[in-house]
Each structure stands twice: as C-alpha cells, then as structure tokens.
Amino acid sequence: MGWTHAPFPQLKYPLDVHEQENAVKEQKCLKNVEKLINSNKIIGIIVEPIQSATNHQCSPSFYSKLREIANENEITFIGTLSS
C-alpha cells in the first residue's frame, strides 16, 4: 500500500535504569515523525505498542508529544496505550 512508516523507539530495560538514553531515542523518533509529516500528506497517526505477545513501552511524555504533534498538524491520532 505504500504507507508511510515511522520507527517506534526501541527502548532498553529496565526503563528506570536507562531513562536518559531512552529519552534520546524517543526524541529521535518524534523528530522523525515531524519530518515525515512535513514531507508527506499524512492524515493520521496509528500507534500500536502492544503487538501480539510483545509490549513496546514508551514514556507517557512520548505519547503526549505524539498526540501534540498530531493536534498541531490537524492529524487524526489513533493509539492503544500500554499500561
């Protein structure tokens, strides 16, 4: 289908031990999302951190910033957040 795809941060665990390094990875992914939005016609962002038996966690601030980016660009945001 040719869908535009942005990488999801691959964080190190335990999250509290690698907080600084993980924050850098999250920021890099958010910048990538902004770059994709600016260079493509994007109408929505879909986030699926829970995929089958795998749970990809990110900080609450990552999801908040992703939603903020969507709102600023009038883009639909669809996501299931991990607990």
mmCIF file of the N, C-alpha and C atoms, coordinates in Angstrom:
data_MODEL
# 
_entry.id   MODEL 
# 
loop_
_atom_site.group_PDB 
_atom_site.id 
_atom_site.type_symbol 
_atom_site.label_atom_id 
_atom_site.label_alt_id 
_atom_site.label_comp_id 
_atom_site.label_asym_id 
_atom_site.label_entity_id 
_atom_site.label_seq_id 
_atom_site.pdbx_PDB_ins_code 
_atom_site.Cartn_x 
_atom_site.Cartn_y 
_atom_site.Cartn_z 
_atom_site.occupancy 
_atom_site.B_iso_or_equiv 
_atom_site.pdbx_formal_charge 
_atom_site.auth_seq_id 
_atom_site.auth_comp_id 
_atom_site.auth_asym_id 
_atom_site.auth_atom_id 
_atom_site.pdbx_PDB_model_num 
ATOM 1   N N  . MET A 1 1  ? 0.802  -1.197  0.000  1.00 0.00 ? 1  MET A N  1 
ATOM 2   C CA . MET A 1 1  ? 0.000  0.000   0.000  1.00 0.00 ? 1  MET A CA 1 
ATOM 3   C C  . MET A 1 1  ? 0.847  1.265   0.000  1.00 0.00 ? 1  MET A C  1 
ATOM 4   N N  . GLY A 1 2  ? 2.110  1.152   0.326  1.00 0.00 ? 2  GLY A N  1 
ATOM 5   C CA . GLY A 1 2  ? 2.968  2.319   0.339  1.00 0.00 ? 2  GLY A CA 1 
ATOM 6   C C  . GLY A 1 2  ? 2.738  3.247   1.518  1.00 0.00 ? 2  GLY A C  1 
ATOM 7   N N  . TRP A 1 3  ? 2.344  2.693   2.645  1.00 0.00 ? 3  TRP A N  1 
ATOM 8   C CA . TRP A 1 3  ? 2.096  3.506   3.841  1.00 0.00 ? 3  TRP A CA 1 
ATOM 9   C C  . TRP A 1 3  ? 3.399  4.088   4.360  1.00 0.00 ? 3  TRP A C  1 
ATOM 10  N N  . THR A 1 4  ? 3.340  5.331   4.793  1.00 0.00 ? 4  THR A N  1 
ATOM 11  C CA . THR A 1 4  ? 4.489  5.955   5.426  1.00 0.00 ? 4  THR A CA 1 
ATOM 12  C C  . THR A 1 4  ? 4.627  5.362   6.828  1.00 0.00 ? 4  THR A C  1 
ATOM 13  N N  . HIS A 1 5  ? 5.842  5.039   7.200  1.00 0.00 ? 5  HIS A N  1 
ATOM 14  C CA . HIS A 1 5  ? 6.094  4.361   8.466  1.00 0.00 ? 5  HIS A CA 1 
ATOM 15  C C  . HIS A 1 5  ? 7.201  5.082   9.232  1.00 0.00 ? 5  HIS A C  1 
ATOM 16  N N  . ALA A 1 6  ? 6.946  5.352   10.496 1.00 0.00 ? 6  ALA A N  1 
ATOM 17  C CA . ALA A 1 6  ? 7.967  5.933   11.372 1.00 0.00 ? 6  ALA A CA 1 
ATOM 18  C C  . ALA A 1 6  ? 8.382  4.873   12.382 1.00 0.00 ? 6  ALA A C  1 
ATOM 19  N N  . PRO A 1 7  ? 9.671  4.750   12.653 1.00 0.00 ? 7  PRO A N  1 
ATOM 20  C CA . PRO A 1 7  ? 10.111 3.743   13.619 1.00 0.00 ? 7  PRO A CA 1 
ATOM 21  C C  . PRO A 1 7  ? 9.623  4.061   15.030 1.00 0.00 ? 7  PRO A C  1 
ATOM 22  N N  . PHE A 1 8  ? 9.324  3.014   15.778 1.00 0.00 ? 8  PHE A N  1 
ATOM 23  C CA . PHE A 1 8  ? 8.926  3.146   17.181 1.00 0.00 ? 8  PHE A CA 1 
ATOM 24  C C  . PHE A 1 8  ? 10.188 3.007   18.016 1.00 0.00 ? 8  PHE A C  1 
ATOM 25  N N  . PRO A 1 9  ? 10.349 3.809   19.066 1.00 0.00 ? 9  PRO A N  1 
ATOM 26  C CA . PRO A 1 9  ? 11.575 3.740   19.877 1.00 0.00 ? 9  PRO A CA 1 
ATOM 27  C C  . PRO A 1 9  ? 11.810 2.336   20.440 1.00 0.00 ? 9  PRO A C  1 
ATOM 28  N N  . GLN A 1 10 ? 12.997 1.828   20.257 1.00 0.00 ? 10 GLN A N  1 
ATOM 29  C CA . GLN A 1 10 ? 13.393 0.536   20.822 1.00 0.00 ? 10 GLN A CA 1 
ATOM 30  C C  . GLN A 1 10 ? 14.146 0.813   22.120 1.00 0.00 ? 10 GLN A C  1 
ATOM 31  N N  . LEU A 1 11 ? 13.421 0.814   23.214 1.00 0.00 ? 11 LEU A N  1 
ATOM 32  C CA . LEU A 1 11 ? 13.980 1.209   24.498 1.00 0.00 ? 11 LEU A CA 1 
ATOM 33  C C  . LEU A 1 11 ? 14.711 0.069   25.187 1.00 0.00 ? 11 LEU A C  1 
ATOM 34  N N  . LYS A 1 12 ? 15.616 0.458   26.078 1.00 0.00 ? 12 LYS A N  1 
ATOM 35  C CA . LYS A 1 12 ? 16.350 -0.511  26.890 1.00 0.00 ? 12 LYS A CA 1 
ATOM 36  C C  . LYS A 1 12 ? 15.652 -0.672  28.231 1.00 0.00 ? 12 LYS A C  1 
ATOM 37  N N  . TYR A 1 13 ? 15.683 -1.894  28.738 1.00 0.00 ? 13 TYR A N  1 
ATOM 38  C CA . TYR A 1 13 ? 15.065 -2.214  30.020 1.00 0.00 ? 13 TYR A CA 1 
ATOM 39  C C  . TYR A 1 13 ? 16.136 -2.598  31.026 1.00 0.00 ? 13 TYR A C  1 
ATOM 40  N N  . PRO A 1 14 ? 15.887 -2.352  32.284 1.00 0.00 ? 14 PRO A N  1 
ATOM 41  C CA . PRO A 1 14 ? 14.723 -1.720  32.889 1.00 0.00 ? 14 PRO A CA 1 
ATOM 42  C C  . PRO A 1 14 ? 14.667 -0.226  32.559 1.00 0.00 ? 14 PRO A C  1 
ATOM 43  N N  . LEU A 1 15 ? 13.457 0.253   32.349 1.00 0.00 ? 15 LEU A N  1 
ATOM 44  C CA . LEU A 1 15 ? 13.252 1.628   31.887 1.00 0.00 ? 15 LEU A CA 1 
ATOM 45  C C  . LEU A 1 15 ? 13.845 2.665   32.824 1.00 0.00 ? 15 LEU A C  1 
ATOM 46  N N  . ASP A 1 16 ? 13.709 2.461   34.133 1.00 0.00 ? 16 ASP A N  1 
ATOM 47  C CA . ASP A 1 16 ? 14.210 3.470   35.075 1.00 0.00 ? 16 ASP A CA 1 
ATOM 48  C C  . ASP A 1 16 ? 15.734 3.562   35.077 1.00 0.00 ? 16 ASP A C  1 
ATOM 49  N N  . VAL A 1 17 ? 16.420 2.493   34.753 1.00 0.00 ? 17 VAL A N  1 
ATOM 50  C CA . VAL A 1 17 ? 17.887 2.494   34.711 1.00 0.00 ? 17 VAL A CA 1 
ATOM 51  C C  . VAL A 1 17 ? 18.393 3.205   33.456 1.00 0.00 ? 17 VAL A C  1 
ATOM 52  N N  . HIS A 1 18 ? 17.653 3.101   32.368 1.00 0.00 ? 18 HIS A N  1 
ATOM 53  C CA . HIS A 1 18 ? 18.074 3.659   31.071 1.00 0.00 ? 18 HIS A CA 1 
ATOM 54  C C  . HIS A 1 18 ? 17.251 4.878   30.671 1.00 0.00 ? 18 HIS A C  1 
ATOM 55  N N  . GLU A 1 19 ? 16.762 5.612   31.645 1.00 0.00 ? 19 GLU A N  1 
ATOM 56  C CA . GLU A 1 19 ? 15.844 6.730   31.384 1.00 0.00 ? 19 GLU A CA 1 
ATOM 57  C C  . GLU A 1 19 ? 16.430 7.774   30.438 1.00 0.00 ? 19 GLU A C  1 
ATOM 58  N N  . GLN A 1 20 ? 17.656 8.205   30.665 1.00 0.00 ? 20 GLN A N  1 
ATOM 59  C CA . GLN A 1 20 ? 18.281 9.249   29.826 1.00 0.00 ? 20 GLN A CA 1 
ATOM 60  C C  . GLN A 1 20 ? 18.470 8.767   28.381 1.00 0.00 ? 20 GLN A C  1 
ATOM 61  N N  . GLU A 1 21 ? 19.029 7.584   28.239 1.00 0.00 ? 21 GLU A N  1 
ATOM 62  C CA . GLU A 1 21 ? 19.275 7.019   26.903 1.00 0.00 ? 21 GLU A CA 1 
ATOM 63  C C  . GLU A 1 21 ? 17.959 6.805   26.149 1.00 0.00 ? 21 GLU A C  1 
ATOM 64  N N  . ASN A 1 22 ? 16.949 6.334   26.851 1.00 0.00 ? 22 ASN A N  1 
ATOM 65  C CA . ASN A 1 22 ? 15.645 6.104   26.231 1.00 0.00 ? 22 ASN A CA 1 
ATOM 66  C C  . ASN A 1 22 ? 14.983 7.412   25.814 1.00 0.00 ? 22 ASN A C  1 
ATOM 67  N N  . ALA A 1 23 ? 15.169 8.457   26.604 1.00 0.00 ? 23 ALA A N  1 
ATOM 68  C CA . ALA A 1 23 ? 14.597 9.767   26.257 1.00 0.00 ? 23 ALA A CA 1 
ATOM 69  C C  . ALA A 1 23 ? 15.188 10.273  24.937 1.00 0.00 ? 23 ALA A C  1 
ATOM 70  N N  . VAL A 1 24 ? 16.463 10.044  24.731 1.00 0.00 ? 24 VAL A N  1 
ATOM 71  C CA . VAL A 1 24 ? 17.117 10.442  23.478 1.00 0.00 ? 24 VAL A CA 1 
ATOM 72  C C  . VAL A 1 24 ? 16.508 9.672   22.301 1.00 0.00 ? 24 VAL A C  1 
ATOM 73  N N  . LYS A 1 25 ? 16.275 8.371   22.488 1.00 0.00 ? 25 LYS A N  1 
ATOM 74  C CA . LYS A 1 25 ? 15.670 7.558   21.428 1.00 0.00 ? 25 LYS A CA 1 
ATOM 75  C C  . LYS A 1 25 ? 14.254 8.031   21.111 1.00 0.00 ? 25 LYS A C  1 
ATOM 76  N N  . GLU A 1 26 ? 13.490 8.367   22.149 1.00 0.00 ? 26 GLU A N  1 
ATOM 77  C CA . GLU A 1 26 ? 12.133 8.856   21.929 1.00 0.00 ? 26 GLU A CA 1 
ATOM 78  C C  . GLU A 1 26 ? 12.142 10.179  21.169 1.00 0.00 ? 26 GLU A C  1 
ATOM 79  N N  . GLN A 1 27 ? 13.025 11.073  21.537 1.00 0.00 ? 27 GLN A N  1 
ATOM 80  C CA . GLN A 1 27 ? 13.117 12.365  20.846 1.00 0.00 ? 27 GLN A CA 1 
ATOM 81  C C  . GLN A 1 27 ? 13.485 12.186  19.374 1.00 0.00 ? 27 GLN A C  1 
ATOM 82  N N  . LYS A 1 28 ? 14.379 11.259  19.106 1.00 0.00 ? 28 LYS A N  1 
ATOM 83  C CA . LYS A 1 28 ? 14.787 10.989  17.720 1.00 0.00 ? 28 LYS A CA 1 
ATOM 84  C C  . LYS A 1 28 ? 13.584 10.505  16.907 1.00 0.00 ? 28 LYS A C  1 
ATOM 85  N N  . CYS A 1 29 ? 12.782 9.629   17.484 1.00 0.00 ? 29 CYS A N  1 
ATOM 86  C CA . CYS A 1 29 ? 11.591 9.126   16.784 1.00 0.00 ? 29 CYS A CA 1 
ATOM 87  C C  . CYS A 1 29 ? 10.555 10.229  16.577 1.00 0.00 ? 29 CYS A C  1 
ATOM 88  N N  . LEU A 1 30 ? 10.388 11.096  17.569 1.00 0.00 ? 30 LEU A N  1 
ATOM 89  C CA . LEU A 1 30 ? 9.439  12.206  17.424 1.00 0.00 ? 30 LEU A CA 1 
ATOM 90  C C  . LEU A 1 30 ? 9.879  13.159  16.319 1.00 0.00 ? 30 LEU A C  1 
ATOM 91  N N  . LYS A 1 31 ? 11.170 13.427  16.235 1.00 0.00 ? 31 LYS A N  1 
ATOM 92  C CA . LYS A 1 31 ? 11.697 14.287  15.154 1.00 0.00 ? 31 LYS A CA 1 
ATOM 93  C C  . LYS A 1 31 ? 11.449 13.636  13.793 1.00 0.00 ? 31 LYS A C  1 
ATOM 94  N N  . ASN A 1 32 ? 11.593 12.310  13.745 1.00 0.00 ? 32 ASN A N  1 
ATOM 95  C CA . ASN A 1 32 ? 11.337 11.581  12.508 1.00 0.00 ? 32 ASN A CA 1 
ATOM 96  C C  . ASN A 1 32 ? 9.878  11.729  12.101 1.00 0.00 ? 32 ASN A C  1 
ATOM 97  N N  . VAL A 1 33 ? 8.957  11.641  13.053 1.00 0.00 ? 33 VAL A N  1 
ATOM 98  C CA . VAL A 1 33 ? 7.527  11.803  12.772 1.00 0.00 ? 33 VAL A CA 1 
ATOM 99  C C  . VAL A 1 33 ? 7.270  13.197  12.206 1.00 0.00 ? 33 VAL A C  1 
ATOM 100 N N  . GLU A 1 34 ? 7.847  14.218  12.832 1.00 0.00 ? 34 GLU A N  1 
ATOM 101 C CA . GLU A 1 34 ? 7.656  15.591  12.350 1.00 0.00 ? 34 GLU A CA 1 
ATOM 102 C C  . GLU A 1 34 ? 8.199  15.752  10.926 1.00 0.00 ? 34 GLU A C  1 
ATOM 103 N N  . LYS A 1 35 ? 9.339  15.145  10.659 1.00 0.00 ? 35 LYS A N  1 
ATOM 104 C CA . LYS A 1 35 ? 9.935  15.216  9.321  1.00 0.00 ? 35 LYS A CA 1 
ATOM 105 C C  . LYS A 1 35 ? 9.027  14.540  8.292  1.00 0.00 ? 35 LYS A C  1 
ATOM 106 N N  . LEU A 1 36 ? 8.479  13.383  8.641  1.00 0.00 ? 36 LEU A N  1 
ATOM 107 C CA . LEU A 1 36 ? 7.574  12.678  7.730  1.00 0.00 ? 36 LEU A CA 1 
ATOM 108 C C  . LEU A 1 36 ? 6.312  13.493  7.462  1.00 0.00 ? 36 LEU A C  1 
ATOM 109 N N  . ILE A 1 37 ? 5.785  14.136  8.492  1.00 0.00 ? 37 ILE A N  1 
ATOM 110 C CA . ILE A 1 37 ? 4.586  14.958  8.325  1.00 0.00 ? 37 ILE A CA 1 
ATOM 111 C C  . ILE A 1 37 ? 4.865  16.127  7.394  1.00 0.00 ? 37 ILE A C  1 
ATOM 112 N N  . ASN A 1 38 ? 6.030  16.738  7.543  1.00 0.00 ? 38 ASN A N  1 
ATOM 113 C CA . ASN A 1 38 ? 6.383  17.899  6.723  1.00 0.00 ? 38 ASN A CA 1 
ATOM 114 C C  . ASN A 1 38 ? 6.679  17.543  5.268  1.00 0.00 ? 38 ASN A C  1 
ATOM 115 N N  . SER A 1 39 ? 7.021  16.279  4.985  1.00 0.00 ? 39 SER A N  1 
ATOM 116 C CA . SER A 1 39 ? 7.393  15.918  3.622  1.00 0.00 ? 39 SER A CA 1 
ATOM 117 C C  . SER A 1 39 ? 6.376  14.996  2.930  1.00 0.00 ? 39 SER A C  1 
ATOM 118 N N  . ASN A 1 40 ? 5.264  14.691  3.594  1.00 0.00 ? 40 ASN A N  1 
ATOM 119 C CA . ASN A 1 40 ? 4.246  13.801  3.038  1.00 0.00 ? 40 ASN A CA 1 
ATOM 120 C C  . ASN A 1 40 ? 2.855  14.314  3.385  1.00 0.00 ? 40 ASN A C  1 
ATOM 121 N N  . LYS A 1 41 ? 1.871  13.800  2.678  1.00 0.00 ? 41 LYS A N  1 
ATOM 122 C CA . LYS A 1 41 ? 0.492  14.114  3.018  1.00 0.00 ? 41 LYS A CA 1 
ATOM 123 C C  . LYS A 1 41 ? 0.022  13.055  4.025  1.00 0.00 ? 41 LYS A C  1 
ATOM 124 N N  . ILE A 1 42 ? 0.104  13.381  5.289  1.00 0.00 ? 42 ILE A N  1 
ATOM 125 C CA . ILE A 1 42 ? -0.248 12.464  6.366  1.00 0.00 ? 42 ILE A CA 1 
ATOM 126 C C  . ILE A 1 42 ? -1.617 12.862  6.908  1.00 0.00 ? 42 ILE A C  1 
ATOM 127 N N  . ILE A 1 43 ? -2.528 11.901  7.007  1.00 0.00 ? 43 ILE A N  1 
ATOM 128 C CA . ILE A 1 43 ? -3.865 12.198  7.520  1.00 0.00 ? 43 ILE A CA 1 
ATOM 129 C C  . ILE A 1 43 ? -4.120 11.542  8.872  1.00 0.00 ? 43 ILE A C  1 
ATOM 130 N N  . GLY A 1 44 ? -3.216 10.665  9.305  1.00 0.00 ? 44 GLY A N  1 
ATOM 131 C CA . GLY A 1 44 ? -3.433 10.009  10.583 1.00 0.00 ? 44 GLY A CA 1 
ATOM 132 C C  . GLY A 1 44 ? -2.169 9.367   11.112 1.00 0.00 ? 44 GLY A C  1 
ATOM 133 N N  . ILE A 1 45 ? -2.150 9.209   12.424 1.00 0.00 ? 45 ILE A N  1 
ATOM 134 C CA . ILE A 1 45 ? -1.070 8.508   13.113 1.00 0.00 ? 45 ILE A CA 1 
ATOM 135 C C  . ILE A 1 45 ? -1.711 7.353   13.871 1.00 0.00 ? 45 ILE A C  1 
ATOM 136 N N  . ILE A 1 46 ? -1.222 6.148   13.613 1.00 0.00 ? 46 ILE A N  1 
ATOM 137 C CA . ILE A 1 46 ? -1.696 4.970   14.330 1.00 0.00 ? 46 ILE A CA 1 
ATOM 138 C C  . ILE A 1 46 ? -0.535 4.417   15.140 1.00 0.00 ? 46 ILE A C  1 
ATOM 139 N N  . VAL A 1 47 ? -0.763 4.243   16.446 1.00 0.00 ? 47 VAL A N  1 
ATOM 140 C CA . VAL A 1 47 ? 0.259  3.702   17.332 1.00 0.00 ? 47 VAL A CA 1 
ATOM 141 C C  . VAL A 1 47 ? -0.268 2.403   17.921 1.00 0.00 ? 47 VAL A C  1 
ATOM 142 N N  . GLU A 1 48 ? 0.506  1.343   17.760 1.00 0.00 ? 48 GLU A N  1 
ATOM 143 C CA . GLU A 1 48 ? 0.117  0.047   18.312 1.00 0.00 ? 48 GLU A CA 1 
ATOM 144 C C  . GLU A 1 48 ? 1.293  -0.539  19.094 1.00 0.00 ? 48 GLU A C  1 
ATOM 145 N N  . PRO A 1 49 ? 1.473  -0.108  20.344 1.00 0.00 ? 49 PRO A N  1 
ATOM 146 C CA . PRO A 1 49 ? 2.613  -0.590  21.121 1.00 0.00 ? 49 PRO A CA 1 
ATOM 147 C C  . PRO A 1 49 ? 2.461  -2.038  21.600 1.00 0.00 ? 49 PRO A C  1 
ATOM 148 N N  . ILE A 1 50 ? 1.235  -2.567  21.613 1.00 0.00 ? 50 ILE A N  1 
ATOM 149 C CA . ILE A 1 50 ? 1.020  -3.950  22.025 1.00 0.00 ? 50 ILE A CA 1 
ATOM 150 C C  . ILE A 1 50 ? 0.774  -4.765  20.768 1.00 0.00 ? 50 ILE A C  1 
ATOM 151 N N  . GLN A 1 51 ? 1.760  -5.584  20.406 1.00 0.00 ? 51 GLN A N  1 
ATOM 152 C CA . GLN A 1 51 ? 1.699  -6.360  19.171 1.00 0.00 ? 51 GLN A CA 1 
ATOM 153 C C  . GLN A 1 51 ? 1.878  -7.838  19.514 1.00 0.00 ? 51 GLN A C  1 
ATOM 154 N N  . SER A 1 52 ? 0.789  -8.578  19.463 1.00 0.00 ? 52 SER A N  1 
ATOM 155 C CA . SER A 1 52 ? 0.795  -9.997  19.789 1.00 0.00 ? 52 SER A CA 1 
ATOM 156 C C  . SER A 1 52 ? 1.340  -10.183 21.206 1.00 0.00 ? 52 SER A C  1 
ATOM 157 N N  . ALA A 1 53 ? 2.444  -10.907 21.357 1.00 0.00 ? 53 ALA A N  1 
ATOM 158 C CA . ALA A 1 53 ? 2.994  -11.167 22.694 1.00 0.00 ? 53 ALA A CA 1 
ATOM 159 C C  . ALA A 1 53 ? 4.024  -10.122 23.105 1.00 0.00 ? 53 ALA A C  1 
ATOM 160 N N  . THR A 1 54 ? 4.266  -9.134  22.257 1.00 0.00 ? 54 THR A N  1 
ATOM 161 C CA . THR A 1 54 ? 5.288  -8.129  22.522 1.00 0.00 ? 54 THR A CA 1 
ATOM 162 C C  . THR A 1 54 ? 4.642  -6.820  22.958 1.00 0.00 ? 54 THR A C  1 
ATOM 163 N N  . ASN A 1 55 ? 5.212  -6.215  23.996 1.00 0.00 ? 55 ASN A N  1 
ATOM 164 C CA . ASN A 1 55 ? 4.716  -4.943  24.503 1.00 0.00 ? 55 ASN A CA 1 
ATOM 165 C C  . ASN A 1 55 ? 5.847  -3.926  24.410 1.00 0.00 ? 55 ASN A C  1 
ATOM 166 N N  . HIS A 1 56 ? 5.723  -2.968  23.501 1.00 0.00 ? 56 HIS A N  1 
ATOM 167 C CA . HIS A 1 56 ? 6.740  -1.930  23.324 1.00 0.00 ? 56 HIS A CA 1 
ATOM 168 C C  . HIS A 1 56 ? 6.326  -0.722  24.165 1.00 0.00 ? 56 HIS A C  1 
ATOM 169 N N  . GLN A 1 57 ? 7.028  -0.497  25.251 1.00 0.00 ? 57 GLN A N  1 
ATOM 170 C CA . GLN A 1 57 ? 6.673  0.611   26.126 1.00 0.00 ? 57 GLN A CA 1 
ATOM 171 C C  . GLN A 1 57 ? 7.455  1.863   25.777 1.00 0.00 ? 57 GLN A C  1 
ATOM 172 N N  . CYS A 1 58 ? 6.822  2.998   26.031 1.00 0.00 ? 58 CYS A N  1 
ATOM 173 C CA . CYS A 1 58 ? 7.469  4.306   25.942 1.00 0.00 ? 58 CYS A CA 1 
ATOM 174 C C  . CYS A 1 58 ? 6.962  5.132   27.099 1.00 0.00 ? 58 CYS A C  1 
ATOM 175 N N  . SER A 1 59 ? 7.605  6.247   27.320 1.00 0.00 ? 59 SER A N  1 
ATOM 176 C CA . SER A 1 59 ? 7.199  7.110   28.422 1.00 0.00 ? 59 SER A CA 1 
ATOM 177 C C  . SER A 1 59 ? 5.859  7.779   28.106 1.00 0.00 ? 59 SER A C  1 
ATOM 178 N N  . PRO A 1 60 ? 5.103  8.139   29.140 1.00 0.00 ? 60 PRO A N  1 
ATOM 179 C CA . PRO A 1 60 ? 3.864  8.882   28.904 1.00 0.00 ? 60 PRO A CA 1 
ATOM 180 C C  . PRO A 1 60 ? 4.112  10.179  28.135 1.00 0.00 ? 60 PRO A C  1 
ATOM 181 N N  . SER A 1 61 ? 5.266  10.808  28.358 1.00 0.00 ? 61 SER A N  1 
ATOM 182 C CA . SER A 1 61 ? 5.557  12.052  27.647 1.00 0.00 ? 61 SER A CA 1 
ATOM 183 C C  . SER A 1 61 ? 5.734  11.816  26.147 1.00 0.00 ? 61 SER A C  1 
ATOM 184 N N  . PHE A 1 62 ? 6.217  10.631  25.747 1.00 0.00 ? 62 PHE A N  1 
ATOM 185 C CA . PHE A 1 62 ? 6.344  10.308  24.324 1.00 0.00 ? 62 PHE A CA 1 
ATOM 186 C C  . PHE A 1 62 ? 4.968  10.316  23.662 1.00 0.00 ? 62 PHE A C  1 
ATOM 187 N N  . TYR A 1 63 ? 4.010  9.615   24.300 1.00 0.00 ? 63 TYR A N  1 
ATOM 188 C CA . TYR A 1 63 ? 2.659  9.558   23.742 1.00 0.00 ? 63 TYR A CA 1 
ATOM 189 C C  . TYR A 1 63 ? 1.995  10.938  23.747 1.00 0.00 ? 63 TYR A C  1 
ATOM 190 N N  . SER A 1 64 ? 2.228  11.697  24.798 1.00 0.00 ? 64 SER A N  1 
ATOM 191 C CA . SER A 1 64 ? 1.659  13.050  24.873 1.00 0.00 ? 64 SER A CA 1 
ATOM 192 C C  . SER A 1 64 ? 2.204  13.929  23.759 1.00 0.00 ? 64 SER A C  1 
ATOM 193 N N  . LYS A 1 65 ? 3.506  13.849  23.533 1.00 0.00 ? 65 LYS A N  1 
ATOM 194 C CA . LYS A 1 65 ? 4.128  14.653  22.481 1.00 0.00 ? 65 LYS A CA 1 
ATOM 195 C C  . LYS A 1 65 ? 3.649  14.201  21.106 1.00 0.00 ? 65 LYS A C  1 
ATOM 196 N N  . LEU A 1 66 ? 3.480  12.898  20.923 1.00 0.00 ? 66 LEU A N  1 
ATOM 197 C CA . LEU A 1 66 ? 2.982  12.389  19.648 1.00 0.00 ? 66 LEU A CA 1 
ATOM 198 C C  . LEU A 1 66 ? 1.568  12.906  19.385 1.00 0.00 ? 66 LEU A C  1 
ATOM 199 N N  . ARG A 1 67 ? 0.730  12.900  20.413 1.00 0.00 ? 67 ARG A N  1 
ATOM 200 C CA . ARG A 1 67 ? -0.630 13.440  20.279 1.00 0.00 ? 67 ARG A CA 1 
ATOM 201 C C  . ARG A 1 67 ? -0.575 14.944  20.006 1.00 0.00 ? 67 ARG A C  1 
ATOM 202 N N  . GLU A 1 68 ? 0.339  15.637  20.661 1.00 0.00 ? 68 GLU A N  1 
ATOM 203 C CA . GLU A 1 68 ? 0.505  17.079  20.453 1.00 0.00 ? 68 GLU A CA 1 
ATOM 204 C C  . GLU A 1 68 ? 0.888  17.374  18.999 1.00 0.00 ? 68 GLU A C  1 
ATOM 205 N N  . ILE A 1 69 ? 1.813  16.580  18.459 1.00 0.00 ? 69 ILE A N  1 
ATOM 206 C CA . ILE A 1 69 ? 2.230  16.745  17.060 1.00 0.00 ? 69 ILE A CA 1 
ATOM 207 C C  . ILE A 1 69 ? 1.027  16.538  16.132 1.00 0.00 ? 69 ILE A C  1 
ATOM 208 N N  . ALA A 1 70 ? 0.230  15.511  16.427 1.00 0.00 ? 70 ALA A N  1 
ATOM 209 C CA . ALA A 1 70 ? -0.962 15.242  15.618 1.00 0.00 ? 70 ALA A CA 1 
ATOM 210 C C  . ALA A 1 70 ? -1.941 16.411  15.692 1.00 0.00 ? 70 ALA A C  1 
ATOM 211 N N  . ASN A 1 71 ? -2.194 16.899  16.880 1.00 0.00 ? 71 ASN A N  1 
ATOM 212 C CA . ASN A 1 71 ? -3.126 18.020  17.054 1.00 0.00 ? 71 ASN A CA 1 
ATOM 213 C C  . ASN A 1 71 ? -2.645 19.268  16.332 1.00 0.00 ? 71 ASN A C  1 
ATOM 214 N N  . GLU A 1 72 ? -1.356 19.576  16.463 1.00 0.00 ? 72 GLU A N  1 
ATOM 215 C CA . GLU A 1 72 ? -0.797 20.771  15.821 1.00 0.00 ? 72 GLU A CA 1 
ATOM 216 C C  . GLU A 1 72 ? -0.935 20.712  14.297 1.00 0.00 ? 72 GLU A C  1 
ATOM 217 N N  . ASN A 1 73 ? -0.910 19.496  13.751 1.00 0.00 ? 73 ASN A N  1 
ATOM 218 C CA . ASN A 1 73 ? -0.963 19.324  12.300 1.00 0.00 ? 73 ASN A CA 1 
ATOM 219 C C  . ASN A 1 73 ? -2.341 18.880  11.818 1.00 0.00 ? 73 ASN A C  1 
ATOM 220 N N  . GLU A 1 74 ? -3.322 18.920  12.725 1.00 0.00 ? 74 GLU A N  1 
ATOM 221 C CA . GLU A 1 74 ? -4.702 18.527  12.414 1.00 0.00 ? 74 GLU A CA 1 
ATOM 222 C C  . GLU A 1 74 ? -4.753 17.134  11.789 1.00 0.00 ? 74 GLU A C  1 
ATOM 223 N N  . ILE A 1 75 ? -4.076 16.207  12.457 1.00 0.00 ? 75 ILE A N  1 
ATOM 224 C CA . ILE A 1 75 ? -3.982 14.820  12.018 1.00 0.00 ? 75 ILE A CA 1 
ATOM 225 C C  . ILE A 1 75 ? -4.686 13.942  13.044 1.00 0.00 ? 75 ILE A C  1 
ATOM 226 N N  . THR A 1 76 ? -5.441 12.969  12.578 1.00 0.00 ? 76 THR A N  1 
ATOM 227 C CA . THR A 1 76 ? -6.104 12.018  13.467 1.00 0.00 ? 76 THR A CA 1 
ATOM 228 C C  . THR A 1 76 ? -5.058 11.177  14.189 1.00 0.00 ? 76 THR A C  1 
ATOM 229 N N  . PHE A 1 77 ? -5.256 10.972  15.486 1.00 0.00 ? 77 PHE A N  1 
ATOM 230 C CA . PHE A 1 77 ? -4.363 10.159  16.301 1.00 0.00 ? 77 PHE A CA 1 
ATOM 231 C C  . PHE A 1 77 ? -5.140 8.970   16.828 1.00 0.00 ? 77 PHE A C  1 
ATOM 232 N N  . ILE A 1 78 ? -4.691 7.767   16.505 1.00 0.00 ? 78 ILE A N  1 
ATOM 233 C CA . ILE A 1 78 ? -5.313 6.542   16.988 1.00 0.00 ? 78 ILE A CA 1 
ATOM 234 C C  . ILE A 1 78 ? -4.226 5.740   17.683 1.00 0.00 ? 78 ILE A C  1 
ATOM 235 N N  . GLY A 1 79 ? -4.458 5.414   18.949 1.00 0.00 ? 79 GLY A N  1 
ATOM 236 C CA . GLY A 1 79 ? -3.443 4.653   19.668 1.00 0.00 ? 79 GLY A CA 1 
ATOM 237 C C  . GLY A 1 79 ? -4.010 3.855   20.813 1.00 0.00 ? 79 GLY A C  1 
ATOM 238 N N  . THR A 1 80 ? -3.392 2.722   21.039 1.00 0.00 ? 80 THR A N  1 
ATOM 239 C CA . THR A 1 80 ? -3.694 1.937   22.230 1.00 0.00 ? 80 THR A CA 1 
ATOM 240 C C  . THR A 1 80 ? -2.470 2.070   23.123 1.00 0.00 ? 80 THR A C  1 
ATOM 241 N N  . LEU A 1 81 ? -2.663 2.563   24.316 1.00 0.00 ? 81 LEU A N  1 
ATOM 242 C CA . LEU A 1 81 ? -1.554 2.801   25.217 1.00 0.00 ? 81 LEU A CA 1 
ATOM 243 C C  . LEU A 1 81 ? -1.334 1.619   26.134 1.00 0.00 ? 81 LEU A C  1 
ATOM 244 N N  . SER A 1 82 ? -0.060 1.273   26.304 1.00 0.00 ? 82 SER A N  1 
ATOM 245 C CA . SER A 1 82 ? 0.253  0.185   27.225 1.00 0.00 ? 82 SER A CA 1 
ATOM 246 C C  . SER A 1 82 ? 0.199  0.687   28.648 1.00 0.00 ? 82 SER A C  1 
ATOM 247 N N  . SER A 1 83 ? -0.088 -0.188  29.565 1.00 0.00 ? 83 SER A N  1 
ATOM 248 C CA . SER A 1 83 ? -0.182 0.222   30.971 1.00 0.00 ? 83 SER A CA 1 
ATOM 249 C C  . SER A 1 83 ? 1.082  -0.091  31.727 1.00 0.00 ? 83 SER A C  1 
# 
